[in-house]
Amino acid sequence: MHMMYDGHNLPMRLFRFLGWTLRQMFGAIPEALTTVTFDREVSRTPIWLAQGNRLANHPWAGDADACLPRQVDTVVIGAGMTGASCAYHWSKLASGKRLAVLEMEDPAWGASGRNEGLIVMGRYFAMVRDSVRPHLERVRPDLTQDRRNRLAEQFAAAYTRSAYRNADLIEQTIREEGFDCDYERNGWIQARDDVDQLALRESIAAGERVGFDDWTSLSPEQVWEKGGMVVDAPAGFSRRAACFHPAKWVWCLLERALDNGGVELFTRTRVLRVEDKGEGYRVDTARGSISARRIINATESHTASLHPQYGDFIHPVQTQAAFGEGGPEGMKPHIGLSGKRAFFGRHGTGSMVGSDASRLPPSKAGSNNPSRFITKFLMGDLHRYFGRSHVHVTHEWSGTPGFTVDEFPVVGLLDGKGQYVIGGMCGSGTAVSFNGARHVVQQILEREGPDDYPVGYFAPTRLLDPENHPWPEIEA
């Protein structure tokens, strides 16, 4: 009800939701299931991890006597896209300083291995602006409405600039390093109904007005040609989004970092607590403790569980997906495809469908508990946009990306001292993680480089302590 009918009062929400439910129960889902079958035991392993994990149980798989170091310069907590990116940049920039990456399961186990497999350019300019503005109304009541609007646009511009650079850096790195992670940059189609057309045109114009041209539109004929998707109205299109294998990306980054030196990886090593020891930190794990000068929390939706003193300023949101053999023959591979409430992808001889998002308590971060009802509903949407086809579902999983209250990421110091956080990607982790990791590693090592994450926009204090946050000057 909240996602689909947020603009209505409660009685109207209930009425419309009841009508939608009846249509699903007696129409869309039964019709979809005439061509959908399920394995007797559907696997909860994401399709990206179905062939195993190249870095499982590292380093103990190859050295049973390995142990944690007693002291390193910096500890990274988490070995998903963000933690792996930190390791890669450290191996390129550091000289003689040690970094340890600690992962409670195996690399890409969490949200980094349970997603759609897109490198997004980020939430487009108008979407970021409209997501940030309600939060600014709550925390900046001292500003006039016009000045809040201008500040929201500045936030959107800062995010979009960083996301554009992030996507380009990922492509450059894949090409230069020769990473094999199934990378293709063909864009991302996002369907819109007739009622959405004015908003689509306005969002495109808003980005173009301030120099951001990635977000545009395609005609129904172009949507069919590029994606094999049937729509009745122009669709949104992110021109420079890309597809890849997210787990392979994580593994490639970590393997190159380990080869370059200065980086150690310890999987299946849960961090229990981080204690400030004055001159540094002690990281307690189930395998022992490590002393470090700096900490990078690449913990995303797990941040609130590890650091309850900061509340749930980054909270988990459940998304889910399913994969099955078969699916629409006309669906084009290597391109992002989305309906109003679902995403789709062609992978090898099968098809993936997915959707988001429901907020969960911090204790549920990392849970893998997909809803079979949602899978069935998504199959109905698959038929809606691509026509009827047989799908035999073999994998079904859920993940928990991290969201902030203003749906804007945090990149910077968490405690004002030496503990950093990169998170709150709001389902767009591939728009932040690689460039955000470069930024934080660059700061720790005191290296020169572009400042794509200014404190006024990205520092966690805008959420944790807005009264004392160094808000950016409002431009004329």
PyMOL commands that set and color helices and strands:
alter all, ss='L'
color gray80, all
select helices_A, chain A and resi 10-33+47-49+81-93+111-113+125-139+145-177+194-209+220-227+246-260+300-306+308-310+362-364+372-386+429-431+433-444+455-458+461-464+466-468
alter helices_A, ss='H'
color red, helices_A
select strands_A, chain A and resi 36-43+71-77+99-102+118-119+188-190+215-218+235-238+242-243+263-266+271-276+281-285+288-297+315-326+336-338+343-347+350-359+391-399+402-403+410-413+419-423
alter strands_A, ss='S'
color yellow, strands_A
deselect
rebuild
show_as cartoon
